[in-house]
């Protein structure tokens, strides 16, 4: 997720807004501190404006 966010030039705060998730929660995900459920994965994909499948393929 961090690589994709960086590739798109999205600061963590901007991506948090786009995905509707808290910035500190996103930081914990990026640092591998927590696992996420499918609903959060869907929100992350939506924040990137891609499908869940594309997110998992790393597009």
Kinemage of the C-alpha trace (Angstrom):
@kinemage 1
@onewidth
@group {chain A} dominant
@subgroup {mainchain}
@vectorlist {calphas} color= white
{ca unk a 1} P 0.000 0.000 0.000
{ca unk a 2} L 2.761 2.457 0.862
{ca unk a 3} L 4.528 1.834 -2.446
{ca unk a 4} L 1.338 2.475 -4.403
{ca unk a 5} L 0.581 5.579 -2.348
{ca unk a 6} L 4.109 6.885 -2.901
{ca unk a 7} L 3.960 6.112 -6.651
{ca unk a 8} L 0.823 8.216 -6.871
{ca unk a 9} L 2.350 11.035 -4.847
{ca unk a 10} L -0.287 10.813 -2.144
{ca unk a 11} L 0.684 11.979 1.330
{ca unk a 12} L -0.684 9.770 4.079
{ca unk a 13} L -3.088 12.474 5.226
{ca unk a 14} L -4.554 12.933 1.726
{ca unk a 15} L -4.939 9.184 1.258
{ca unk a 16} L -6.600 8.907 4.660
{ca unk a 17} L -9.209 11.415 3.493
{ca unk a 18} L -9.689 9.641 0.159
{ca unk a 19} L -10.170 6.252 1.809
{ca unk a 20} L -12.169 7.501 4.793
{ca unk a 21} L -9.697 5.964 7.240
{ca unk a 22} L -7.762 7.567 10.086
{ca unk a 23} L -4.179 8.531 9.236
{ca unk a 24} L -2.721 6.764 12.273
{ca unk a 25} L -4.665 3.616 11.359
{ca unk a 26} L -3.189 3.740 7.837
{ca unk a 27} L 0.289 4.189 9.296
{ca unk a 28} L -0.202 1.081 11.444
{ca unk a 29} L -1.315 -0.883 8.367
{ca unk a 30} L 1.675 0.317 6.335
{ca unk a 31} L 4.044 -0.606 9.170
{ca unk a 32} L 2.578 -4.101 9.418
{ca unk a 33} L 1.404 -3.508 12.966
{ca unk a 34} L -2.178 -4.610 12.341
{ca unk a 35} L -4.158 -6.836 10.031
{ca unk a 36} L -7.234 -5.572 8.233
{ca unk a 37} L -10.581 -7.024 7.268
{ca unk a 38} L -12.167 -7.081 3.839
{ca unk a 39} L -14.180 -3.899 4.464
{ca unk a 40} L -10.968 -1.986 5.149
{ca unk a 41} L -9.350 -3.516 2.061
{ca unk a 42} L -12.344 -2.302 0.043
{ca unk a 43} L -11.954 1.212 1.470
{ca unk a 44} L -8.243 1.229 0.646
{ca unk a 45} L -8.952 0.123 -2.937
{ca unk a 46} L -11.634 2.803 -3.238
{ca unk a 47} L -9.157 5.404 -1.964
{ca unk a 48} L -6.880 4.491 -4.865
{ca unk a 49} L -9.884 4.339 -7.240
{ca unk a 50} L -9.052 0.748 -8.194
{ca unk a 51} L -10.668 -2.640 -7.618
{ca unk a 52} L -9.694 -4.950 -4.777
{ca unk a 53} L -8.285 -7.318 -7.403
{ca unk a 54} L -6.050 -4.552 -8.772
{ca unk a 55} L -4.926 -3.687 -5.254
{ca unk a 56} L -3.837 -7.264 -4.623
{ca unk a 57} L -2.092 -7.442 -7.995
{ca unk a 58} L -0.195 -4.278 -7.088
{ca unk a 59} L -1.530 -2.110 -9.888
